[in-house]
Amino acid sequence: MALKRMVLDLSHWNTVTDWDAIVSEGNIYGVIHKATEGTGNIDKTYAQRAKDARSVGLLWGADHFLRPGDMKKQAEHFLKVVGDHGDTLLAIDHEDAAVSAQSLQDILELVADLSGRRPVIYSGHVLKEQVGAGHTELSAYRLWLAQYSKNPVWPPAWDRPWLWQYSETGKCPGVEGNVDEDCFDRSEVELAAEWAGDDDEPSRPARPTVKEDVVHVEITAPPGVSVVVTHKQEQR
């Protein structure tokens, strides 16, 4: 993948000093921020930073750190904190090896059902160790790969990651200290178009409009002669 930093991954561990400086840096178009963890934890900086990032024109995403336990309660907790924002990217952070691939599948489906949009899977070695060549149904969800190397590897169920977090030691004006950096290897226009994801129902092609014509045909034939009439209906 071409290395194009376009997204930052933030949480309360990061100190943000100037949102305008982040935008002025020139190649940051989106931010994904930790919102929740488990069934009760909320990142105390999430709500205000969501407002601040949107005010300077950044794409905004919310991340839920997945823990073992009740997937339904975690999905509901996550979406309650995020609120009704259809332009928010939703991500499930799968780093706890005590959470099975099946539980990951369960919460992805729950979030998709409740929100109407497919969330993104964020993971690295845990996903690769659990999935291998299996669980191909997970590939219905975009992959945000965490791997700090020059040559990322991902499970074969995905053709490629949608996002690649390639560094946890990046530097960016407006953020103190190290910051997680993420690559999207196409244009910022494509990033914006794909950001929040589609709804959970696959798109269906519109039914063609059929033009109906009524034609009266009168045929006279001598006795013993049969007449066959065929008609081809054209779709428009």
N, C-alpha and C positions, 0 to 999 in steps of 0.2 A: 504494500500500500504506500502511496505517496504520502510523505509526512507534511501535513498541512494543519497546524494548530488553529482550531476554530471554536472550541468549546472548553470552558473551565468547569471543574467539579469542585464544589465548595460545601462546607459545613460550618458549624460553630467553631471548629478548630481553626478556621482561617479568619484573619482580621482584615476586613475590607475597609479601606480608608477613603476611596474615591471611585465611585462608579463611572463618572465621566472619564477618568483616566483609563479605566479598563477599555471603554469604547474607543478612546483616542489612540490606544495602542495600535489599532488598525486591523487586526486579524481575529478578534474575538467577536463572535456573533451570537453565542448562546451560553447560558449557565445552567447547570443541573445542580440542585442543592438538596442536601439531606433534609427531609421533612419529618420522618417518623422512624421508629424502631420498635419491633415487637408489637404488643397490643396497647401500650400506654405511653411510650416515650415520644416526646415532641422536641425537635430542635428549636431552641428558644429564639434563634435568629431568623428562622425561616420566613415568617409572615412579613416582617418589615423589609427584608431583603427582596422578597418577591415584588413588593411595591417599588422599591428603589430600582431594581433591574429593569422592570417594565418601563419605568419613567424615562430611562435613557435609551429605550428601543431594543434592549437585548431580548432574545428568545429565552423563555423560562421553562425549566424542568424541575420536577419533584422526584425525590428518591426515597424509597422505603427500604430500610435495612431489615432483611428477613431473619427471623429467629424461629426455633422450633416452637410448636404449639398450635393454636387454633388459627388456621389460615383465613377463615371467614372473618374473625374478629380483627385480624391484622389488616385485611383488605378494607374493611369498613373504617377502621381507625385511620388508615392512610388517606382514604378519599375524603373523610370528614375534615381532616386538617387541610388538605389541598383545596377543598371547596369546588364550586362549580365553575371551573375555568377550562373551557374547551380548547384553549390554545396552549395548555400546559402539557409538556411531555411527561409521561408517567414511567418511572423506572423501578424495577424490583432488583435490589442489591442482594445477590446470592453469594455470600462469602463464608457463611457458617456451614461447615461440613456436616453438622448434626441435622441439617435440613436436607431431606432427600430430594432427588430429582422429581419424584411424584408430587411432593408437597409444593415444589416450585411450580409445577404444571397446574396444580390446584389453585394457587393464589393468582397466577396469571389469568386463568379462566375467570376467576371471581372478579378481579379488577376489570377485566374486559367486559364482563356482563354488567357490572354495576356502573361503569363509566361510559360504556359504548365505544371505547377505544382500546386497541391492543397496547399493553405496556411494553417497554424495552427490558431485556434481561441484561443486568450488569454482573459480570463474573469473570474469573480468570481460571486458576488451576482447579478450583472446586468443581466447576462445571465440567471441565475437561476430564477430570478423574471420574466423575459420576456418570457422564453421558457416554463417552467413547464414541462408538459408531451407532449407538442406540438412541432412543427417545427422539426420533425424528419429528414427532409432533411438536416439540419445542421450537423447531425452526420456523413455525408460523409467527414467531415473535422475533423482532429485530434483536441482534446481538450487539451489546456494548462491551467489547472485550477489554479486560485489564491485563496487560502484559508489558512489563518494562524491559523491552529489548528492541533490537533493530529488526528482528525477523519474527513477527508474531505468528503463533500457531493457534488454530481454533478447531473445534470439533467438525467433522466432515458433514454434519447435517446442515451447516451453513455454507453457502458459497463464499461469503466474506463477512466480516463484521460491518455493522452499520456505522459504529463509532469505535475508535481504538484509543484507549487510555495508555499512552506510551511512556509517561513520566509522572512521578510524584514529587519531583524536585524542580519544577518549572518556576520561572520568575515572570511576574506581570505587574506593570504599573497599576497602582490602586489596591494591591493586595500585599500585605506584609509577609515576608518569609516565603517558604515553598508552597507551590500550588500544583494540584493535579491537572495535567494537560491532556487534551483529547483531540484526536485527528479525525476530520471528515475529509475524504480525499476527492470531493467534487466541489461544485460551486456553492457559494453562500445562498444563492437563489434556490438551489435544489435542497439545501439544508432546511431552509425556511418552509419549503413546500412539504417536506416529509416530517417536519419536526414533531407535531402533536400526534401523528399517526392517523390511520383511517379508522372508521368505526368497525365494530366487531363483525358485522354482517358483510360477507363478501358481496362486492358489487355485482349486480345483475344487469345484463344488456337490456335496453329498452325493447319492448316488443315492436316489431315492424308495423307500420300503419298499412292496413290493407284497404285498397280502394275497391269499393264494391260497385259494380255496374249491373244493371238489370237489362237483359237483352231478350226480346221475344223473337223467336225464330219459327217460321211456319214452313214446313217441308212437305211437298206433295210428291209421292212416288207411285209408280204403277204397281199393281198387285204382284207379289212375289219378290219385290226388291226391298232389301233392308237398308236402312240409313243409320249410320253411327256418327254422333256428334261429340267431339272432344273440346274441352275448354281449359286453357292454362291460365291460372290466376297469377297475376304479377304482383309482387310485393314492392312497395315504394317506401 
